Amino acid sequence: MTWAVMGVVALVCVVAALLFLGDRREEVDSSGYANRAGFDTVAGFPDKVLAYPVHKIGDGTNWFDDYFFAIRENRKLKMKVAELTQYRDLYIEEKDINTRYERLLNLRTEPPVETVTARSVAVSRGPFANNRLIDAGSNKKISFGNPVITDQGLVGRVVGVSPDVSRVLMVTDVTSHVPVMILRSDARAMMSGDGGGYPKLDFVRGKDSVKVGDQILSSGDGGVFPRGLPVGEAVKGVDNVWRVRLYSNRSAIDFVKVLLFKDFSQLPNADTILRAPPVSDVLPPPALPAVQSASSSATATSSSAAASSATTVKPVIGATTSAAATSVVAKPKPKPVIPKPAATASSSAAASRPAASSAAAPVTPELKPYVPPSTPAADPSGQN
């Protein structure tokens, strides 16, 4: 056994020496390699034999490493599942309470948003411009301004639409500005892209409104993006400026979702479009001219005065009396009496005067229409 081992070792040393001596790198022409081809063919089999146990031992150690790694990961995942189960139950309970509060208060909630799945087919990057092309367009009801997200977070919005392809402006582009809010403090800010992988937060107000690790969501201001889309986490840059570590950078952006979002608060109601109110309910009644209204009011006033004060004179004549007595009986009339041109003084004064003698014959007075005076005048006889 000892001689056999020594012979194998000596053979290996000889082969190694030949390989070392035959490796002349300065000769790279085809003729030099042709002289060495036979030696490489013979040396290939011993190389496979010697490498076989090494590969087997390496595969075995890798299997043990994978096995113990899977056990550790399984324990961690079980703990996370138990923790997330509690959050899921709490979420279901809070969602039910929130739904009942919305119904009780008759709140107007946001309607569900329809989505379209697409694949990112091309990327256009530069020092400032960051755009993507997706294989979905207006044929799938995509329009300008629709937000684009992944399973991790916000990617950008649609800025160009064709029938089958759309262009997406990413949030890292220098022309991108997204209104966001900090979940912890509910503070508002503007996330502006600068061409890098970490957009900056501008117009942050309030003391301690942003801290490292705060979750950044879309605020929904302006109606471009819906409220509550996950964007990233707040980090402090080397230039002492607040920036956002984007959730969308956690994995490759291969598949995206396009939200067919429209600001529902600015959309009119279909009932108000189909059924318009009558013109009389919208337009006020036309105003009458000043002269016409004044004349009509004067006419109404004179008519009411005439109707209330119009009377009929009825003489009462005795057979042997010396004086003619009259009695006035009020009798309203709906329309004013138009006087005749031949009208003279009122007969009431003549009827109220006493007769000249007691033997005078009964006098039948002449009945004349009553004309109401424009202004009250004093009775010459002193009687009302």
Beta strands, then each sheet from edge to edge (+ up, - down):
strand 1: 115-125
strand 2: 130-134
strand 3: 147-149
strand 4: 154-161
strand 5: 166-170
strand 6: 177-182
strand 7: 188-192
strand 8: 200-202
strand 9: 215-218
strand 10: 230-236
strand 11: 242-246
strand 12: 255-259
strand 13: 311-316
strand 14: 325-330
sheet 1: 1+ 2- 5+ 4- 3+ 12- 1+
sheet 2: 8+ 7- 6+ 9- 10+ 11-
sheet 3: 13+ 14-
end
